Amino acid sequence: MKNFCALGLTLGLTALLTSGLTAQTPTRLVVAGKGAPLVVDALFTFPSLRPLLASSVKPDQGFGLFLSVVDPGFTAKATLDKNAGAETYAAAKGDLYLLKSTVKVPLGASIEALGLKTLYLDLESPEGFYRDLANLGSALGAGARAAEVTAYYKGLQADTEKRVAGLAKPKVLLAQSVDNGQAWDVAPANWMQARLVEMAGGTNVGQSERGAGWTRVGAEQIAVWNPEVVIVVSYSADAAGAAKAFRSDPRFAQTVAVKAGAVHAMAQDFYSWDQADTRWILGLRRIASFLHPDRFADVDAGAEARRFFEFLYGVNPASFDTSIRPQLKGEHGVP
């Protein structure tokens, strides 16, 4: 059956963009499957679409429900299990199901087999992110907001790339901590994490081949790579502790990064800023400042973070200080 995976679908998109929601526009959205936090965060950058969300997988990576800050009623909607089957999701009675593209098979196909419509979000690259925003806006009558958000991201991306253009590219290892630094994983070359290092003006020495997930690497391999900068990420614990574990590991003592004091903890709030979430633009700015601090000395990281949450989610500066700031972990650069 047809789905909403590309533009020019079964909806009259031109009419939707000019007149907003119509009787044919989906009005009951369900976010399903693994990767739901990334999908629902993208959806909530559209204020007009938030009331359309009927149900969602609980988007909690271990630090709480971010969207309950944006919408106090969100908790009541975040009740679905990310591992549920198509029949369970169908019971939520959505007229459009939003899923990460990585679960198109088998989950998405099973949902479609029940006669339900789907829209897949890739999100794994800046280009994919912009395409997904456009698809959401077109399918749901919010094209103007999609363009507005895209312009905001592209402006910060272009500024970052301009600042680092022509500079020497340090060797960078971006690694996910496993068991608080007992082991280390690296991301595929085509994932957002690897792309951020490249856009920030670094050479990503630790990327794995294009693939479906993180790859475990040994300490001996990391020593051979001898990175000049290490960026430690964690999705379920404070990355600062994992970065400390890396610095204190005798197997890495002779790496350039450890000797130079260039082992950094990726910034976090409810989610880590390096992943294919809306926060990737903050992650890009943070990584670039790790690699080329002199080129970002004039950047007010705190002001940028406050602007991000206010522009995308309506979290004003006062609410940021009471609801977001207490969640900050890693190296966030927010005073």
N, C-alpha and C positions, 0 to 999 in steps of 0.2 A: 504494500500500500504506500501511497505517497506520504512523505513527512515534511517537516519544516526545516530541513537541513540546509537549504540553499535559498537564495533570493529568487523571486519570480515563482512563488509556490502556488498554492491553491487559493490564496487570499488576494483580493484586489489591493495590492500594496500601494499603488498611487493614491487611491481613495483614502486608504488608512492614514497615509502620511499627511494628507491635506485636511482631513476632517476628524482625525482621532479615532477613538473606538467606535465600532459599528456593531450591528447585530451579529456579523460574521466573525468578529474578532474574538479570540479566546478570552474568557473572563474568569476562568477557574484554573489556576496554574498549580502544578505539583512538581516539586524538585525531588528527583529520585536517584538512588544508586550512590556508589562510591564517588568521591570527589564533589559531593554536594556543597560543602562550604565554599568552594571556589565559584560554583554556579550561582548559588543564592546571593553571594556577595556582589556578583556582577549584576544580577537582577535588581538588587536594592539601590544601585546607582541611578535607577529610574524612579523617582518619587511617585509618579502616576501609576506605576505597575505594582507597587507594594501591596495595595489593597486587593489585588487579584490573586495573591498567593493564598491557596487554600491549605496546603500541607507541604511539609519539607522534611527531609532527613535532618536529624539534629546536627547542626553544623558546629560541632565542638571538637577541637583538636586537643583538648585537655586543659585549656585556660579559661573556659566559660563561653557563654553565648554572646558574641559581639553584637548581633543584630537585635538583641533585647535592649541594648542601649539606644538603638535607632527607633525601634518599635516595641514599646512595652508589651504589646499583645503577641509578639512573635513567639514567645515560649509555648503558647497554646497551639501554635501551628507546627512547631518543630517536634513531631512525635513519631516520625517514621524511622524504621531501621534501615541503615544503608545496605544491609545484606538481605533485605526482604525480596521476595519473588514478585513477578509481574502481577499475579492475582491480588496480592496485598496492596500494591500500589494502585491497581485498578479500583479497589474499594474506596479510594480517596476521591473518586469521581472527578478527576481533572478533565478539562477539554483540551489541555496541552500539557505535555510532560517535558520538563527540562532536565537534560542529563549531560554529564561529561561525555565527550566523544569516545573516551576509552572504555565506556561500558555499553557501547552500541551493540556489541555482540558479547554475551547473548541477551543481556537484560533489555536493551532497547528493542531488539528484534522481537522479543517475547511480548513486550508491551504493544508494539505495532500489530502483532498477530491477534491481539484482542480487539482490534479495530480502533485503537487510540492513537492520537497524533503526538509526535515527538519533535523536539528541537534540540539539537546537539550543540554544545559549546566546546570548542577545542581548548583555547586559552593558553596553549603551551608555548606561545611565542608572541611578541608584540604584534606581528602581522595577524596572527590568529585572534588575538584579543580585539583588535580593531574590527576585524571581520565579524566577530561574534556580537559586538556592540551594534553594528549595522543590522545584522540579522534580527536581533531582539527588537530594535527600534522599528524595523520594517514590519515584522510579523505582528507587533502589538501596538502599532499606532503611536510610536514615540520616537520618530526619526529625528526630530529637532534636538531632543535630549541626547541621543546617541552621537550626533555631530558635535554637540557642545562638550561632552565628555571626551570624545576622541581628540578634539582640539587641545584640551587641557593636557592630556597625556603626551601628545606629539610635541607640544611646546616644551615640556620638561625633558623629553627624550632628546630633542634637537639641541637644547641648551647643554645637556650633559655631553653629547657627542662632540659638540663644538669645543667645549672646554678641554677635552682630552685629545683632540685631533693633533696628530703629529708628534705626540709624546712617545718615549720608549715604553714598551709594554712589559711590565713585570710578569714573571711567572707566578701564576695564582693557582692555589689549590682550594676549591670550594668543596667541603666534605661534610657529610651528615654524620653526626655523632651517634654511635650505637652503644647502649649501656654506659652512658656517661663517659665516653672516650675509650671504652675497651676495644672498640672496632670502628672502622670508618668506611663509609659508602660514598661513591661519586655518581653524579647524574649523567644521563645520556647527552650526547653533544647537541641534540636538537631540542632539549628541554629548556624551559625558561631560565633555570638556574645558570646553565652554561652560557646562554645568550646574554644574560646580564653581565657576566664577567667580561665578555668580549666587547659589549657596548660601553662598558665602563673604562675601557682602555687597558685591559689585561689580556694575557695569554693563558687560557685555561688548561693547565697541564694535566689535570686530573680527570678530564671528561672521558666517559666510556663511549663505546661505539653507539650509534643510534639504536635505541632499543626501547623496551617497554618498562624499564624500571631501574632503580639504583643498583650499582655493582659494588660488591665488597672488595676492598683493596688492602693489601698487607702493609705493615710498617716498613718492610724492606723496599717496597715499591715507592712509597712516599719519600723515603730517604733518597732513592735514586732520582726522583723528580726534583728534589731539593728546591721546593717553592720559595720564592722571595716574599710572598704574602700568603697567609692562610686565613680563610674565612670559614668559621665553624657554624653550621646550622643545626638546629634541633626543632622538632615539631611537637614534642611532648614534655620538654624540660627546658630550663633556663640555659640558653646557649653559652652564657658566661661561664658556667661550671664546666662545660665540655671544652671550652677554649682553654681554661686553666689546666685541664687534664692534658691537653695537647702540649702546652708549654712545658709541663713538668715531666712529660714522658721522656726518659733518657734515650729512647730510640730516635727521637727527633731533635735532640740537643744540638746537633751539628748542622741542622738546616739553616739556610740563610734567614728564613722567616723568624725562627726562634731567637737566633742571635741578634737580629735587628729589632726585636720586640714588635714584630708585625704579624701577630696571631690575633685575629679579631673574632668577636662573637657577633653573629648576625642579629640585627635589630628584630625585636618581637613586640607585639602587644597581645592580642588574642590569638594571632597567627604570626608565623615567621614572615618577614618581609621579602624573602627571596623566591617564594613559590609563585605558581601561576594564579594567584589571587589578585584582586584589584590593587593590592599593596606593592605589586612588582615595581611600580614607578618610584615608590619610596625606597625600595631595595636597590634599584639602579643608582639612585643618588647616594645612598649610603656606601655601596661598594665603590663607586667612583671616588668618594672622599677617602676611603681606606687606601686606595691605590695612588691617588694623586691629591693629597691633602692641600698642597699649596694652591691648586686650581679651584678649590672649593672653600677657601678661607673666608670669603665674603658671603657665603651662603648661610642663611639662618635656618638650620635644620628644624628647629622648633616651630618657626613660623610656617615652614613648608608642610610639616605634619599637621598642624592645626588647620591650614588651608585645605589639605587633602580631605580630612574628615568632615569639615564644614561644607565644602563644595559638593562632595560625592554623597554624603549621608546626612547633612543637616545638623551635624554635631557642632554646636557653637563653642567658642573658646572656653566658656565657663564649664560647659558639660565635658569638654575634652579634659580639663584639669581634674574633674571629679570622677569621670568614668573611664577615660582612656589612659591618662597619665599613670594612674596606679598600676596598670597592667604592663607598663613598659619594662622590657628586659633586654638582655644582650647589650649592644652598644648602639643606642638610638640617637644620640646627638641632640636630644631635646632637653633644654635647660629647665 
